[in-house]
């Protein structure tokens, strides 16, 4: 994964218009072992219905961006206690979203009229957890 990111970033540094993959395929397919969609699926595949069984349940919402590959990313949205959450704030617990930085391809208009993409990273919420709340001292320490 890290090698893929470094490779793609090197291509972009060398020349902005070099990274012109077809659809969601990686640049230099022989050097890539998976597509962006495969990477996304690996990062977000969880046991069935874990989102409703969790102490900090979440629902999935489609995050749509027509200028990005993949165009649709399913993102977790944490539910608070009013919507069926079982993370008890009276016990000093809080719901915390779990976020990952995911590589995406962004359409690049700098090379118009040729279709080109640039690699960007987006923060995607993939789950929610129930954890003890941070104390004021912990917050102050960062």
C-alpha positions as CSV (number, residue, x, y, z in Angstrom):
1,X,0.0,0.0,0.0
2,X,2.7,2.4,1.0
3,X,4.8,1.5,-2.1
4,X,1.8,2.2,-4.3
5,X,1.3,5.6,-2.7
6,X,4.9,6.5,-3.1
7,X,4.9,5.4,-6.8
8,X,1.8,7.4,-7.6
9,X,3.1,10.5,-5.9
10,X,6.4,10.2,-7.7
11,X,4.6,10.1,-11.0
12,X,2.6,13.2,-10.1
13,X,5.8,15.0,-9.0
14,X,7.6,14.2,-12.3
15,X,4.7,15.4,-14.4
16,X,1.2,16.3,-13.4
17,X,-0.3,14.8,-16.6
18,X,1.5,11.4,-16.4
19,X,-1.1,9.9,-14.1
20,X,-3.9,9.2,-16.5
21,X,-5.4,5.8,-15.4
22,X,-8.4,4.4,-17.2
23,X,-11.5,4.3,-15.0
24,X,-10.3,3.3,-11.5
25,X,-7.2,1.3,-12.6
26,X,-3.9,2.1,-11.1
27,X,-1.1,3.7,-13.2
28,X,1.2,1.0,-14.4
29,X,-1.2,-1.9,-13.7
30,X,1.8,-4.4,-13.7
31,X,3.2,-2.5,-10.6
32,X,-0.2,-2.5,-8.8
33,X,-1.7,-5.5,-7.2
34,X,-5.2,-4.0,-6.6
35,X,-7.5,-1.2,-7.8
36,X,-8.8,1.6,-5.6
37,X,-12.1,-0.1,-5.2
38,X,-10.3,-3.3,-4.0
39,X,-8.4,-1.2,-1.6
40,X,-11.6,0.5,-0.3
41,X,-13.3,-2.9,0.1
42,X,-10.3,-4.2,2.1
43,X,-10.4,-1.2,4.4
44,X,-14.1,-1.3,5.0
45,X,-15.1,-5.0,5.0
46,X,-16.5,-5.8,8.4
47,X,-18.5,-8.7,9.8
48,X,-22.1,-8.7,8.8
49,X,-24.4,-6.3,10.8
50,X,-21.5,-5.3,13.1
51,X,-22.8,-1.7,12.7
52,X,-26.1,-2.5,14.5
53,X,-24.6,-4.9,17.1
54,X,-22.0,-2.5,18.3
55,X,-22.2,-0.6,21.6
56,X,-21.7,2.5,19.4
57,X,-23.9,1.7,16.4
58,X,-23.6,3.5,13.0
59,X,-25.4,3.7,9.7
60,X,-23.9,3.9,6.3
61,X,-24.4,6.8,4.0
62,X,-23.2,7.1,0.4
63,X,-20.7,9.9,-0.1
64,X,-21.0,10.8,-3.8
65,X,-18.5,12.9,-5.7
66,X,-18.6,12.6,-9.5
67,X,-15.1,14.1,-9.9
68,X,-13.5,11.3,-7.8
69,X,-12.8,7.6,-8.3
70,X,-14.5,5.8,-6.7
71,X,-17.4,8.1,-7.2
72,X,-19.4,6.5,-4.3
73,X,-17.9,5.8,-0.9
74,X,-20.0,4.3,1.8
75,X,-19.2,6.2,5.0
76,X,-20.2,5.4,8.6
77,X,-22.2,7.9,10.5
78,X,-22.3,7.4,14.3
79,X,-25.7,7.2,16.0
80,X,-26.0,8.8,19.4
81,X,-27.8,7.4,22.4
82,X,-31.2,8.9,21.2
83,X,-31.1,6.6,18.1
84,X,-30.4,3.3,19.8
85,X,-26.8,3.7,20.9
86,X,-25.8,1.8,24.0
87,X,-22.7,3.8,24.9
88,X,-23.6,5.2,28.3
89,X,-22.4,8.7,28.9
90,X,-23.4,8.5,32.5
91,X,-20.7,5.9,32.9
92,X,-18.1,8.2,31.4
93,X,-18.3,6.7,27.9
94,X,-18.5,8.4,24.6
95,X,-19.0,7.5,20.9
96,X,-15.8,8.0,18.8
97,X,-15.7,7.7,15.0
98,X,-12.9,5.5,13.5
99,X,-11.5,7.3,10.5
100,X,-9.0,6.1,7.8
101,X,-7.1,8.1,5.2
102,X,-8.1,6.6,1.8
103,X,-6.4,7.2,-1.5
104,X,-8.7,8.4,-4.2
105,X,-8.3,9.6,-7.8
106,X,-9.4,13.2,-8.3
107,X,-10.2,14.4,-11.9
108,X,-7.6,16.9,-12.8
109,X,-8.6,19.8,-15.2
110,X,-5.0,21.0,-15.5
111,X,-4.4,18.6,-18.5
112,X,-7.6,19.4,-20.4
113,X,-8.7,18.1,-22.9
114,X,-7.0,14.8,-21.9
115,X,-8.8,13.0,-19.0
116,X,-6.3,12.9,-16.1
117,X,-6.4,12.2,-12.4
118,X,-4.4,13.2,-9.4
119,X,-4.0,11.1,-6.2
120,X,-5.5,12.6,-3.1
121,X,-6.3,11.2,0.3
122,X,-9.7,11.6,2.0
123,X,-10.6,10.9,5.6
124,X,-13.4,8.3,5.6
125,X,-15.3,7.2,8.7
126,X,-15.5,3.4,8.6
127,X,-16.9,2.6,12.1
128,X,-17.7,3.9,15.6
129,X,-16.5,2.7,18.9
130,X,-17.5,3.2,22.5
131,X,-14.6,4.4,24.7
132,X,-14.0,6.1,28.0
133,X,-14.2,9.9,27.7
134,X,-11.0,11.8,27.9
135,X,-10.4,13.8,31.1
136,X,-9.8,17.6,30.9
137,X,-6.1,16.9,31.8
138,X,-5.8,14.5,28.8
139,X,-7.4,17.0,26.5
140,X,-5.0,19.7,27.6
141,X,-2.0,17.4,27.0
142,X,-3.2,16.8,23.5
